[in-house]
Protein backbone atom coordinates (compact mmCIF):
# COMPACT_ATOMS: atom_id res chain seq x y z
CA UNK A 1 0.00 0.00 0.00
CA UNK A 2 1.32 3.43 -1.00
CA UNK A 3 0.12 6.38 1.07
CA UNK A 4 -0.18 9.78 -0.58
CA UNK A 5 -0.65 12.75 1.76
CA UNK A 6 -2.16 16.11 0.77
CA UNK A 7 -0.53 18.65 3.06
CA UNK A 8 -2.15 21.80 4.39
CA UNK A 9 -0.69 24.93 2.79
CA UNK A 10 1.39 26.82 5.31
CA UNK A 11 2.81 29.73 3.35
CA UNK A 12 1.76 33.31 4.08
CA UNK A 13 -0.23 34.78 2.38
CA UNK A 14 -2.45 31.74 2.59
CA UNK A 15 -3.08 29.60 -0.47
CA UNK A 16 -6.19 27.43 -0.59
CA UNK A 17 -5.47 25.35 -3.69
CA UNK A 18 -4.78 21.62 -3.52
CA UNK A 19 -3.08 19.06 -5.75
CA UNK A 20 -6.05 16.64 -5.84
CA UNK A 21 -9.75 17.37 -5.44
CA UNK A 22 -12.08 15.08 -3.45
CA UNK A 23 -13.50 13.52 -6.64
CA UNK A 24 -9.98 12.89 -7.93
CA UNK A 25 -9.02 11.19 -4.66
CA UNK A 26 -12.09 8.99 -5.02
CA UNK A 27 -11.12 8.13 -8.61
CA UNK A 28 -7.57 7.18 -7.57
CA UNK A 29 -8.67 4.88 -4.78
CA UNK A 30 -11.20 3.21 -7.10
CA UNK A 31 -8.82 2.75 -10.02
CA UNK A 32 -5.59 2.21 -8.09
CA UNK A 33 -6.54 0.28 -4.94
CA UNK A 34 -2.87 0.03 -3.94
CA UNK A 35 -2.93 3.78 -3.23
CA UNK A 36 -4.46 5.37 -0.16
CA UNK A 37 -4.97 9.15 -0.09
CA UNK A 38 -4.70 10.88 3.29
CA UNK A 39 -5.66 14.54 3.64
CA UNK A 40 -4.26 16.83 6.32
CA UNK A 41 -7.08 18.67 8.03
CA UNK A 42 -7.47 22.31 6.96
CA UNK A 43 -9.90 25.13 7.62
CA UNK A 44 -8.76 27.24 4.68
CA UNK A 45 -8.56 24.76 1.79
CA UNK A 46 -10.97 25.42 -1.09
CA UNK A 47 -12.42 21.92 -0.59
CA UNK A 48 -13.55 21.21 2.97
CA UNK A 49 -12.52 18.30 5.16
CA UNK A 50 -16.13 17.14 4.93
CA UNK A 51 -15.93 16.94 1.13
CA UNK A 52 -12.83 14.74 1.33
CA UNK A 53 -14.43 12.52 3.96
CA UNK A 54 -17.51 12.14 1.77
CA UNK A 55 -15.22 11.07 -1.09
CA UNK A 56 -13.75 8.30 1.07
CA UNK A 57 -10.41 9.91 1.91
CA UNK A 58 -8.95 9.73 5.39
CA UNK A 59 -8.62 13.17 7.00
CA UNK A 60 -6.24 13.71 9.90
CA UNK A 61 -3.54 16.03 11.24
CA UNK A 62 -0.49 13.76 11.30
CA UNK A 63 0.88 12.74 7.88
CA UNK A 64 4.15 11.27 9.14
CA UNK A 65 3.16 7.77 7.98
CA UNK A 66 2.67 8.89 4.34
CA UNK A 67 5.16 7.92 1.64
CA UNK A 68 4.71 10.90 -0.68
CA UNK A 69 3.47 14.36 0.27
CA UNK A 70 1.77 16.68 -2.25
CA UNK A 71 1.64 20.42 -1.66
CA UNK A 72 1.29 23.48 -3.85
CA UNK A 73 3.43 26.43 -2.70
CA UNK A 74 6.67 26.44 -0.69
CA UNK A 75 6.47 24.49 2.58
CA UNK A 76 7.57 26.48 5.65
CA UNK A 77 10.88 25.12 6.96
CA UNK A 78 9.47 24.23 10.37
CA UNK A 79 6.69 22.15 8.75
CA UNK A 80 8.97 19.91 6.66
CA UNK A 81 8.91 16.26 7.81
CA UNK A 82 12.41 14.70 7.61
CA UNK A 83 13.13 11.75 5.30
CA UNK A 84 10.01 12.24 3.16
CA UNK A 85 9.40 12.70 -0.57
CA UNK A 86 7.69 16.00 -1.38
CA UNK A 87 6.15 17.45 -4.52
CA UNK A 88 5.52 21.20 -4.56
CA UNK A 89 6.63 24.43 -6.26
CA UNK A 90 9.82 25.27 -4.35
CA UNK A 91 10.71 28.36 -6.42
CA UNK A 92 14.41 27.69 -5.96
CA UNK A 93 15.34 26.78 -9.54
CA UNK A 94 16.30 30.39 -10.34
CA UNK A 95 18.18 30.81 -7.02
CA UNK A 96 15.40 32.95 -5.60
CA UNK A 97 16.95 34.56 -2.49
CA UNK A 98 13.83 34.28 -0.30
CA UNK A 99 13.79 30.46 -0.66
CA UNK A 100 17.47 29.74 -0.01
CA UNK A 101 16.75 28.62 3.56
CA UNK A 102 14.04 26.27 2.28
CA UNK A 103 16.44 24.42 -0.01
CA UNK A 104 19.03 24.27 2.77
CA UNK A 105 16.44 22.73 5.11
CA UNK A 106 15.39 20.18 2.47
CA UNK A 107 18.97 18.98 2.23
CA UNK A 108 19.53 19.04 5.99
CA UNK A 109 16.37 17.02 6.63
CA UNK A 110 17.27 14.29 4.15
CA UNK A 111 14.25 15.08 1.98
CA UNK A 112 13.60 14.12 -1.64
CA UNK A 113 12.12 17.06 -3.54
CA UNK A 114 10.38 16.67 -6.90
CA UNK A 115 9.54 20.16 -8.14
CA UNK A 116 6.39 20.54 -10.27
CA UNK A 117 8.07 23.33 -12.24
CA UNK A 118 10.76 20.89 -13.41
CA UNK A 119 8.41 18.20 -14.68
CA UNK A 120 8.93 18.47 -18.43
CA UNK A 121 8.35 16.53 -21.63
CA UNK A 122 11.41 15.59 -23.68
CA UNK A 123 11.12 18.80 -25.71
CA UNK A 124 11.24 20.94 -22.58
CA UNK A 125 7.53 21.75 -22.42
CA UNK A 126 6.14 21.93 -18.89
CA UNK A 127 3.90 18.99 -18.00
CA UNK A 128 2.00 20.42 -15.09
CA UNK A 129 1.13 23.82 -13.70
CA UNK A 130 -1.47 26.45 -12.96
CA UNK A 131 -0.44 28.67 -15.87
CA UNK A 132 -3.76 28.48 -17.72
CA UNK A 133 -5.69 29.83 -14.74
CA UNK A 134 -2.98 32.39 -14.01
CA UNK A 135 -3.62 33.61 -17.56
CA UNK A 136 -7.38 33.61 -17.03
CA UNK A 137 -7.25 35.63 -13.82
CA UNK A 138 -4.36 37.86 -14.90
CA UNK A 139 -6.03 38.86 -18.16
CA UNK A 140 -9.28 39.65 -16.36
CA UNK A 141 -7.43 41.71 -13.74
CA UNK A 142 -5.46 43.57 -16.39
CA UNK A 143 -8.64 44.51 -18.22
CA UNK A 144 -10.29 45.40 -14.91
CA UNK A 145 -7.37 47.70 -14.03
CA UNK A 146 -7.63 49.52 -17.37
CA UNK A 147 -11.38 49.95 -16.85
CA UNK A 148 -10.80 51.34 -13.36
CA UNK A 149 -8.11 53.70 -14.67
CA UNK A 150 -10.16 55.10 -17.51
CA UNK A 151 -13.68 54.77 -16.15
CA UNK A 152 -14.79 53.40 -19.54
CA UNK A 153 -16.08 50.05 -18.21
CA UNK A 154 -16.29 48.12 -14.95
CA UNK A 155 -15.39 44.53 -14.13
CA UNK A 156 -16.01 42.75 -10.83
CA UNK A 157 -13.26 40.90 -8.98
CA UNK A 158 -12.57 37.27 -9.94
CA UNK A 159 -12.34 35.98 -6.37
CA UNK A 160 -15.93 37.05 -5.74
CA UNK A 161 -17.10 34.48 -8.32
CA UNK A 162 -17.84 30.93 -7.25
CA UNK A 163 -16.41 29.40 -10.41
CA UNK A 164 -14.99 30.06 -13.86
CA UNK A 165 -18.46 29.47 -15.25
CA UNK A 166 -19.81 32.29 -13.09
CA UNK A 167 -16.92 34.52 -14.13
CA UNK A 168 -17.92 34.20 -17.78
CA UNK A 169 -21.31 35.74 -16.98
CA UNK A 170 -19.47 39.04 -16.30
CA UNK A 171 -18.68 39.34 -19.99
CA UNK A 172 -22.22 39.14 -21.31
CA UNK A 173 -23.06 42.59 -22.67
CA UNK A 174 -19.61 43.98 -21.85
CA UNK A 175 -18.87 46.99 -24.08
CA UNK A 176 -15.16 47.73 -24.45
CA UNK A 177 -13.53 50.78 -26.04
CA UNK A 178 -11.31 50.43 -29.09
CA UNK A 179 -8.23 49.46 -27.07
CA UNK A 180 -5.14 47.74 -28.43
CA UNK A 181 -3.81 44.86 -26.35
CA UNK A 182 -0.47 43.09 -26.72
CA UNK A 183 -0.39 39.49 -25.48
CA UNK A 184 3.12 38.07 -25.05
CA UNK A 185 3.98 34.38 -24.82
CA UNK A 186 2.78 31.08 -26.25
CA UNK A 187 2.51 28.71 -23.28
CA UNK A 188 -0.23 27.89 -20.79
CA UNK A 189 -0.37 31.42 -19.42
CA UNK A 190 -0.87 32.83 -22.91
CA UNK A 191 -3.58 30.25 -23.61
CA UNK A 192 -5.45 31.46 -20.53
CA UNK A 193 -5.08 35.08 -21.65
CA UNK A 194 -6.42 34.23 -25.12
CA UNK A 195 -9.41 32.48 -23.55
CA UNK A 196 -10.39 35.72 -21.85
CA UNK A 197 -9.74 37.78 -24.98
CA UNK A 198 -12.11 35.55 -26.92
CA UNK A 199 -14.74 35.46 -24.16
CA UNK A 200 -14.70 39.26 -24.06
CA UNK A 201 -15.18 39.39 -27.82
CA UNK A 202 -11.86 41.09 -28.52
CA UNK A 203 -10.70 40.60 -32.11
CA UNK A 204 -7.30 39.12 -32.94
CA UNK A 205 -5.18 40.93 -35.53
CA UNK A 206 -1.81 40.12 -37.05
CA UNK A 207 1.26 41.83 -35.54
CA UNK A 208 1.99 43.67 -38.80
CA UNK A 209 -1.49 45.21 -38.95
CA UNK A 210 -1.36 46.00 -35.23
CA UNK A 211 1.77 48.12 -35.74
CA UNK A 212 0.36 50.34 -38.48
CA UNK A 213 -3.38 50.67 -37.80
CA UNK A 214 -5.82 51.96 -35.24
CA UNK A 215 -9.12 50.09 -35.13
CA UNK A 216 -12.70 51.08 -34.39
CA UNK A 217 -13.13 48.06 -32.11
CA UNK A 218 -11.00 46.38 -29.40
CA UNK A 219 -8.17 44.21 -30.74
CA UNK A 220 -5.29 42.12 -29.48
CA UNK A 221 -2.22 40.64 -31.10
CA UNK A 222 -0.24 37.69 -29.82
CA UNK A 223 3.52 38.10 -29.83
CA UNK A 224 5.35 34.77 -29.72
CA UNK A 225 9.08 34.10 -29.79
CA UNK A 226 9.65 35.05 -33.42
CA UNK A 227 7.79 38.35 -32.98
CA UNK A 228 9.63 39.24 -29.77
CA UNK A 229 13.25 38.19 -30.20
CA UNK A 230 15.98 38.22 -32.85
CA UNK A 231 19.58 37.03 -32.90
CA UNK A 232 21.95 39.94 -32.26
CA UNK A 233 24.08 39.07 -35.29
CA UNK A 234 21.86 37.31 -37.82
CA UNK A 235 18.55 39.00 -36.98
CA UNK A 236 16.81 35.62 -37.21
CA UNK A 237 14.97 33.55 -34.58
CA UNK A 238 15.49 29.88 -33.77
CA UNK A 239 13.32 28.56 -30.96
CA UNK A 240 15.81 25.85 -30.02
CA UNK A 241 18.81 28.17 -30.02
CA UNK A 242 16.89 30.86 -28.13
CA UNK A 243 16.04 28.44 -25.33
CA UNK A 244 19.63 27.21 -25.15
CA UNK A 245 21.36 30.59 -25.57
CA UNK A 246 18.94 33.45 -24.88
CA UNK A 247 21.87 35.77 -24.17
CA UNK A 248 22.60 35.79 -27.93
CA UNK A 249 19.22 37.43 -28.60
CA UNK A 250 17.72 40.88 -28.21
CA UNK A 251 14.09 41.87 -27.79
CA UNK A 252 12.20 43.77 -30.47
CA UNK A 253 9.06 44.64 -28.47
CA UNK A 254 9.52 48.43 -28.29
CA UNK A 255 7.65 49.31 -31.52
CA UNK A 256 4.59 47.62 -30.02
CA UNK A 257 4.85 49.84 -26.93
CA UNK A 258 4.05 52.77 -29.21
CA UNK A 259 0.78 51.10 -30.29
CA UNK A 260 -0.39 49.36 -27.11
CA UNK A 261 -2.80 50.46 -24.39
CA UNK A 262 -2.68 47.24 -22.35
CA UNK A 263 0.15 44.71 -22.10
CA UNK A 264 -0.76 41.21 -20.88
CA UNK A 265 2.60 39.56 -20.28
CA UNK A 266 2.84 35.77 -20.32
CA UNK A 267 6.46 35.12 -21.35
CA UNK A 268 8.80 32.87 -19.40
CA UNK A 269 11.79 34.79 -18.07
CA UNK A 270 15.10 34.13 -16.39
CA UNK A 271 18.16 36.32 -15.96
CA UNK A 272 19.60 35.53 -19.42
CA UNK A 273 16.40 36.27 -21.35
CA UNK A 274 16.16 39.82 -22.78
CA UNK A 275 13.59 42.05 -21.09
CA UNK A 276 10.67 43.33 -23.14
CA UNK A 277 12.00 46.87 -22.59
CA UNK A 278 14.29 48.69 -20.18
CA UNK A 279 13.29 51.16 -17.47
CA UNK A 280 14.36 54.33 -19.31
CA UNK A 281 12.18 53.32 -22.28
CA UNK A 282 8.97 54.11 -20.38
CA UNK A 283 9.92 57.79 -20.22
CA UNK A 284 9.63 58.19 -23.99
CA UNK A 285 6.60 60.05 -25.32
CA UNK A 286 5.76 57.20 -27.69
CA UNK A 287 5.65 54.59 -24.89
CA UNK A 288 1.86 54.76 -24.52
CA UNK A 289 1.13 51.61 -22.47
CA UNK A 290 -1.13 52.55 -19.55
CA UNK A 291 -1.73 49.14 -17.95
CA UNK A 292 0.56 46.12 -17.62
CA UNK A 293 -0.62 42.79 -16.23
CA UNK A 294 2.68 41.02 -15.53
CA UNK A 295 1.12 37.60 -15.20
CA UNK A 296 4.34 35.58 -15.07
CA UNK A 297 5.34 38.07 -12.36
CA UNK A 298 9.13 38.31 -12.14
CA UNK A 299 10.22 41.39 -10.18
CA UNK A 300 12.72 43.33 -12.32
CA UNK A 301 12.23 40.64 -14.96
CA UNK A 302 10.69 40.73 -18.44
CA UNK A 303 8.78 43.80 -17.20
CA UNK A 304 11.54 45.73 -15.39
CA UNK A 305 9.12 48.16 -13.72
CA UNK A 306 7.56 45.28 -11.81
CA UNK A 307 8.89 46.16 -8.35
CA UNK A 308 7.23 43.29 -6.49
CA UNK A 309 4.05 41.45 -5.62
CA UNK A 310 0.72 42.85 -4.57
CA UNK A 311 -2.03 40.85 -2.89
CA UNK A 312 -5.18 39.38 -4.42
CA UNK A 313 -7.21 41.97 -2.50
CA UNK A 314 -5.07 44.88 -3.75
CA UNK A 315 -3.47 43.75 -7.03
CA UNK A 316 -2.52 47.02 -8.75
CA UNK A 317 0.04 49.75 -8.13
CA UNK A 318 1.47 52.56 -10.22
CA UNK A 319 4.94 53.40 -11.49
CA UNK A 320 5.65 57.08 -12.11
CA UNK A 321 6.99 57.45 -15.65
CA UNK A 322 9.34 60.28 -14.71
CA UNK A 323 10.83 59.01 -11.44
CA UNK A 324 10.20 55.26 -11.88
CA UNK A 325 9.05 55.22 -8.25
CA UNK A 326 6.15 53.13 -6.99
CA UNK A 327 2.94 55.12 -6.52
CA UNK A 328 -0.73 54.54 -5.91
CA UNK A 329 -2.64 53.11 -8.86
CA UNK A 330 -4.42 55.16 -11.53
CA UNK A 331 -2.46 58.41 -11.21
CA UNK A 332 -1.68 60.73 -14.17
CA UNK A 333 1.73 60.17 -15.78
CA UNK A 334 1.97 56.68 -14.33
CA UNK A 335 1.76 53.12 -15.62
CA UNK A 336 -0.40 50.69 -13.68
CA UNK A 337 1.14 47.32 -12.83
CA UNK A 338 -0.91 44.25 -11.89
CA UNK A 339 1.52 41.77 -10.27
CA UNK A 340 0.28 38.98 -8.00
CA UNK A 341 2.15 35.75 -7.29
CA UNK A 342 -0.83 33.49 -6.64
CA UNK A 343 -3.38 34.54 -9.28
CA UNK A 344 -4.94 31.06 -9.70
CA UNK A 345 -5.99 31.27 -6.06
CA UNK A 346 -8.82 33.56 -7.18
CA UNK A 347 -10.45 30.50 -8.80
CA UNK A 348 -9.07 27.82 -6.49
CA UNK A 349 -11.56 25.01 -7.09
CA UNK A 350 -11.34 25.24 -10.88
CA UNK A 351 -7.55 25.64 -10.79
CA UNK A 352 -7.14 22.67 -8.43
CA UNK A 353 -9.35 20.47 -10.60
CA UNK A 354 -7.30 21.40 -13.69
CA UNK A 355 -4.01 20.76 -11.88
CA UNK A 356 -5.12 17.41 -10.47
CA UNK A 357 -6.22 16.19 -13.90
CA UNK A 358 -2.71 16.84 -15.24
CA UNK A 359 -1.13 15.22 -12.20
CA UNK A 360 -3.16 12.02 -12.63
CA UNK A 361 -2.80 11.87 -16.41
CA UNK A 362 0.90 12.65 -16.80
CA UNK A 363 2.70 12.11 -13.50
CA UNK A 364 1.05 9.70 -11.08
CA UNK A 365 1.90 6.46 -12.83
CA UNK A 366 5.56 7.43 -13.29
CA UNK A 367 5.78 8.61 -9.70
CA UNK A 368 4.43 5.38 -8.24
CA UNK A 369 6.39 3.11 -10.58
CA UNK A 370 10.06 2.27 -10.48
CA UNK A 371 11.06 5.70 -11.67
CA UNK A 372 11.14 7.45 -15.02
CA UNK A 373 13.25 10.02 -16.80
CA UNK A 374 10.51 12.60 -16.32
CA UNK A 375 10.59 12.12 -12.55
CA UNK A 376 14.38 11.89 -12.43
CA UNK A 377 14.80 15.18 -14.30
CA UNK A 378 12.42 16.93 -11.89
CA UNK A 379 14.07 15.56 -8.73
CA UNK A 380 16.05 18.49 -7.37
CA UNK A 381 17.16 16.72 -4.21
CA UNK A 382 17.40 12.98 -3.53
CA UNK A 383 17.53 11.96 0.12
CA UNK A 384 19.17 15.20 1.15
CA UNK A 385 21.60 15.61 -1.76
CA UNK A 386 21.29 17.78 -4.85
CA UNK A 387 20.97 15.66 -7.99
CA UNK A 388 23.47 16.10 -10.83
CA UNK A 389 21.18 18.35 -12.88
CA UNK A 390 20.81 20.74 -9.96
CA UNK A 391 24.39 20.80 -8.71
CA UNK A 392 24.53 24.41 -9.89
CA UNK A 393 22.43 25.26 -6.80
CA UNK A 394 25.15 24.07 -4.37
CA UNK A 395 26.55 27.48 -3.43
CA UNK A 396 23.05 28.95 -3.33
CA UNK A 397 21.92 26.19 -0.95
CA UNK A 398 24.95 26.85 1.23
CA UNK A 399 24.15 30.56 1.39
CA UNK A 400 27.34 31.61 -0.40
CA UNK A 401 25.70 33.71 -3.11
Secondary structure, 3 states (H helix, E strand, C coil): CEEEEECCCCCCCCCCCCCCCHHHHHHHHHHCCCEEEEEECCCCCCCCHHHHHHCCCEEECCCCCCCEEECCCCCCHHHCCCCCEEEECCCCCCCCHHHHHHHHHHHHCCCEEEEHHHCECCCCCECCCCHHHHHHHHHHHHHHHHHHHHCCCCCCCHHHCCCHHHHHHHHCCCCCCCCEEEEECCCHHHHHHHHHHHHCCCEECCHHHHHHCCCCCCEEEEECHHHHEEECCCCCCCHHHHHHCHHHEEECCHHHHCCCCEEEECCCCCCCCCCCCCHHHHHCCCCCCCEEEECCCCCCCCCCCCCCCECCCCCEEEEECCCCCEECCCCCCEEEEECECCHHHHHHHHHHHHHHHHHHHHHHHHHHCCCCHHHHHHEEEECCEECHHHHHHHHHHCCCC
